[in-house]
Amino acid sequence: MSSLFLLALLLASWAPRIPQIKEGLELGDGQLGLTLLGAPIGAVLTLWLIGLAVTRYGSITMVRAGLPAYCATGLLVPLVEGPWSLFALLALWGATSSCLDISLNTQAVGIERCYQRPIMTSAHAAWTAGALSGAGIGSAAAALSVPIGVQFAVLGGLGLAAALPATAWMLPDGAAPEVAPGDGRDGWDGDSDRAMPRGPVGTGSRTRPFVALCVIAFGSFLCEGVAADWSAVYLTDVAGAAVGIAGIGFVAFTSCMFVVRLFGDRAMARFGPTRTVRGLAVTAMVGFALMLALGSSAFGTVGGIVGFGTLGVGTACVLPAVFSATGRLGSSTGSSIAVVGTVGYVGWLCGPALIGGLAELAGLQFAMVVVFVLLVAITVCASALRGPDSPAAAAEFTADPGTSEISGVPKIPEVG
């Protein structure tokens, strides 16, 4: 958890310093937008390779390699001299962050199997706590005119000193016990909707659950990207909120996500991942629909804050549940997570352009309907989260005779 906290801490502390970088490099809005694509592009281009490396060398080795590289990359920010060098640096940062992302989630899946109960949402709560802390520290450092190099040196040094020794307590990949079906421990408590088999199901995993997990990851990443990139713009341009109020939308989103993640594991242990994710997504649908209905009315600002807050509620448990379910799809957890993560990052990449293009054509309020549609898709596809060899899921997916070999490096098969 300390490594997940550090991963989010450094990334979030960078965001408040972007205006300073923009001014120092004399970048226009268009140049800045293209330059900032470096991080997601670097992550997407390396996720597959990282998955292979995790499979071959193990998650512990990759975490130990990724932590120093990730922390050291921030020290290079003061050396940036123009948009191309900033793009290259962000691409490197994206690559090192994806290394930690895949490795840590692979490790978390293994720990979850050993504990025989959900822990993934709590692990992601550590990430959210790091994001909240990093945003606050970065904002304070910017206000106090602390040099950005000093900021990253202090945060990276202290974080590395805490996180790297903690890797000694990590579990070797494959250390999770194999649990035989029918022994009373093949799910969180034996309920058909809650059945969460431990360990990989090997080859012959069904096509539809894997594709459904990719759809869920795509939708969740895109929703989170929209909250980060467009919440303040929506509150300002549509709801008419003051500049000082507009930022509360993303604060509400992140805070609600953090609170729900603190209790997410208990909810999934009691109700199962499908019911938990589906119930939270429906809550977000109601809140977001209310936000869009209020629009530019007198209650538009309050509705907008509530809407983005409930969006944080609705997406809080999605990615933890997706990574847990993905870890059970094949014999190579790292590679499976890398594929689903790649699809998710594509959603993060295309989200700003999709919302921006629709906003140009029909207005930002209409463009936000995309988020509502994605929440519906997450709700519909949530059945894949229970695992393909639980009784209920097996019955649900028998209509699809196609299978996908997800052993070693998984692939997304063609759906005919």
Salt bridges, closest charged atoms under 4 A:
ASP29 OD1 - LYS22 NZ 2.38
ASP183 OD2 - ARG185 NE 3.90
ASP189 OD2 - ARG194 NH1 2.21
ASP191 OD2 - ARG275 NH2 3.86
ASP193 OD2 - ARG275 NE 2.81
ASP193 OD1 - ARG386 NH2 2.83
GLU396 OE1 - ARG386 NH1 2.95
